[in-house]
Amino acid sequence: MMLTKNDRFAALATDNAPGQEVRQAAGDVGNMMRGEVLPGRLVDFSHGDVDAFSPAPGSFERFAEAVDAGARQAYTEYRGSADIRAELAIKLAAFTGAPVSAEQGTILTPGTQGALFLAVASLVDQGDKVAIVQPDYFANRKLVQFFGGEVVPVAMNYMARTAEAGLDLDQLRAAFEAGARLFLFSNPNNPTGAIYSEREIAAIAELAAAFHVTIIADQLYSRLLYEGEIYTHIRARLPEERVITIMGPSKTESLSGYRLGVAFGSAPIVERMEKLQAIASLRAAGYNQAVLRTWFSEPVGWMEDRIRLHQAIRDELLGVFREAALPTRTAQAGSYLFPRLPELALGQHDFIRLLRHQAKVIVTPGSEFGRTPTAFG
């Protein structure tokens, strides 16, 4: 069924999007960096707290240098500064294990959300079927539906296994057999923190190749891996023209305020994304692009220290949930936990409102991430 314009915008339903409720009550959030929760103030667990730790070293200095450079830095190519893309291509190729074309296959965007919007808009037409994991990042299905696509859900039994994410590969095959020619997923998974195993990634790649499927891989948290975890990049398992990888320094590196994202992979798709960016936002903010020079170039030991700090928070919260007998998968990466709630005597949204008004805690309902058992992130 084709949605009307009003239906399409209504379906975006941003009221419960991560961070939205607390933004509407500005100044009402406890100071999480110092662990201080003042009477009457809210503690926001609806999204990663980028203020908890200092930004990556040298980020502001790079921004200031770009400002001093003036217009030649402010008004870069639509797909981003050629010099910065050249630097990033080398770093990203080393990180992901496959060559990256700086000129044809890389675009800098206003945040990873901007990259996701451009990638979906470049690949989804009215009636297209798109395979999407449930649960997964809240914007995935909303963007697909906004552009007229049909979401084909693929279950992830994230509570059943710890060595794997729990993706139902039979359902993924069935989605491709039913006509889905795009697979959109996050790895590590947002909101569960599950990492897809090497076996799962190999199986996804094999199915994608067999059915000529294109993949958008959101890898925002792929640097924030906890102790002993192993990560496999999907782009190293498929031809370049079949994959768009999205990354950025917003969360792990605490650089969210600079609104920086990077998409790389298929040159034809990147070209489409650039054309759309040229009329939607022109480019990633020119001065901000310079901050990407610090990415993957942090001081020795800095990333390891950052991961240890996040892991300590994860372990503390896991202890709280388990003491309360709330089943929760141990997140292997990222800055989210996704506990499963028992059957409630009231609706999920009513429960979340009570949490805010009685416990002064903000969370994101599990329904934001797809049709899942009663849960919150």
Secondary structure, DSSP 8 states (H G I E B T S, - for coil): ----HHHHHHHH-GGGSTTHHHHTTTT-B-BGGGTB--TT-BEE-SS--TTSS---TTHHHHHHHHHHHTHHHHS--TT--HHHHHHHHHHHHHHHTS---TTTSEEEEEHHHHHHHHHHHHH--TT-EEEEEES--HHHHHHHHHTT-EEEEEEB-TTT-SSS--B-HHHHHHHHHTT--EEEEESS-TTT-----HHHHHHHHHHHHHHT-EEEEE-TTTT-B-TT-----GGGSS-GGGEEEEE-SSTTTT-GGG-EEEEEE-HHHHHHHHHHHHHHTSSS-HHHHGGGGGTT---TTHHHHHHHHHHHHHHHHHHHHHHTT------SBSS----B----SS-HHHHHHHIIIII-EE--BGGGGSS-SSBB-
